[in-house]
Amino acid sequence: MANEHFGVVVLGAGAAGMMTAIEAGRRGRSVLLLDHARNPGEKIRISGGGRCNFTNVHATHTTARERFLGQNPRFALSALSRYTPENFTAMVRRHGIAYHEKTLGQLFCDNSAVEIITMLVSELRRAGVTMRLGCEIRGVERPAERFEIDTSDGRITADSVVVATGGKSIPKMGATNFGYQLAQKFGLRVTETRPALVPLTFEPGALERLKPLAGVSTPATVSHAKTRFDEALLFTHRGLSGPAILQISSYWREGDAIVVDLLPDQDAMEMLQHARATTPKLAVQTVLGAALPRRLAQMLGESLALPGMIGDFSDKKLQIVADQVSNWRLKPVGSEGYRTAEVTLGGVDTRDLDAKTLEARDVPGLYFIGEVVDVTGWLGGYNFQWAWASGFAAGQVV
């Protein structure tokens, strides 16, 4: 299979790579889609608890500066404005895939994430794309005008190469730093990378106190500096998880504290004063247990070490309880890392890419899209929308 030639070779058969291949194929380009995995869209398959949170109705260019992270959050605006959640949802509807919207705008398949993969593979076939899976990509060179891709199936040449190899997240699924190495080889800068949308871990002392709460989930507001998220919090054997923690993990840095409000919809002090007036003979754990999961209320009450009945508490004592409940400061020591991180923060420096086309400014014909780029969205379908939008943008011009 030596020296085959294609107009476009896309490296990576994930969400972004498949979208680019589809769009380029629709334009009549000869397209080869390569991946070392045996199946396309593996991250799609496991996403959303197996139901694929395939986009978010709010993942638009109007929210990009607030809900996408990177050295230049404005970079994503161009692609997101040209390929919207409605554009992708129209394809989903066309294929008869049933879906539903959740409270925060997330769109999920009613049935299985496999339906999204099947849809994309069907579109690839319709667009005439050649897909080769289980094919190791050993290197990319550009000795002259054309690119040369060395693969386990032989040497391939291409006019354009699109790098959609993703980040370092979930290495057991085959994630590597290949895309970053390739970018640096061709002279592009790569910003610092770190796990994002990931559970946070704690030092042994704090973990000892939190461990009995493993499995407990409760609504909370979790804050870091000026950023806050109102979603569920989950206690685990290793620390804290749940949507609120995954969201804040993208902003948190080692050495920082996070602040947790366990009664996001209530004034804790008012609640405690009301309990003092109406149920004075109750212990503070019992009062907290009416508003919080029982095990959590018990742990908080014990850590406060304020014995006696709430009717005997002064306002000063009540304020101590209120602060523990609504202003609980915790200092994580780390995260669970790329092993469980949903995405990678950082990546190919957007200063070296054209925002409209995703082409490398100094390497004509070389494109970087999706997670490998320094664009990271919130939890809840934002990263998929970036994959579709950046893939679409590149697919229009490769």
HURANOR-V352933 format. One record per run of one state. SS is the DSSP state (a for helix, b for strand, c for the rest). FROM is the first residue (numbers start at 1). TO is the last residue. If there is no record, write none. Layout:
((SS & FROM & TO) (SS & FROM & TO))
//
This chain:
((c & 1 & 3) (b & 4 & 11) (c & 12 & 14) (a & 15 & 26) (c & 27 & 30) (b & 31 & 35) (c & 36 & 41) (a & 42 & 50) (c & 51 & 52) (b & 53 & 56) (c & 57 & 63) (a & 64 & 67) (b & 68 & 69) (c & 70 & 72) (a & 73 & 82) (c & 83 & 84) (a & 85 & 94) (c & 95 & 98) (b & 99 & 101) (c & 102 & 105) (b & 106 & 109) (c & 110 & 113) (a & 114 & 126) (c & 127 & 129) (b & 130 & 133) (c & 134 & 136) (b & 137 & 141) (c & 142 & 146) (b & 147 & 151) (c & 152 & 153) (b & 154 & 163) (c & 164 & 170) (a & 171 & 173) (c & 174 & 177) (a & 178 & 185) (c & 186 & 189) (b & 190 & 190) (c & 191 & 193) (b & 194 & 196) (c & 197 & 199) (b & 200 & 201) (c & 202 & 203) (a & 204 & 211) (c & 212 & 216) (b & 217 & 224) (c & 225 & 226) (b & 227 & 235) (c & 236 & 238) (b & 239 & 241) (c & 242 & 242) (a & 243 & 249) (c & 250 & 257) (b & 258 & 261) (c & 262 & 267) (a & 268 & 278) (c & 279 & 282) (b & 283 & 283) (a & 284 & 289) (c & 290 & 293) (a & 294 & 304) (c & 305 & 308) (b & 309 & 309) (a & 310 & 312) (c & 313 & 314) (a & 315 & 326) (c & 327 & 327) (b & 328 & 330) (c & 331 & 333) (b & 334 & 335) (c & 336 & 336) (a & 337 & 339) (c & 340 & 342) (b & 343 & 345) (c & 346 & 347) (b & 348 & 348) (c & 349 & 349) (a & 350 & 352) (b & 353 & 353) (c & 354 & 358) (b & 359 & 360) (c & 361 & 365) (b & 366 & 368) (c & 369 & 369) (a & 370 & 372) (b & 373 & 373) (c & 374 & 375) (b & 376 & 377) (c & 378 & 381) (a & 382 & 395) (c & 396 & 398))
//
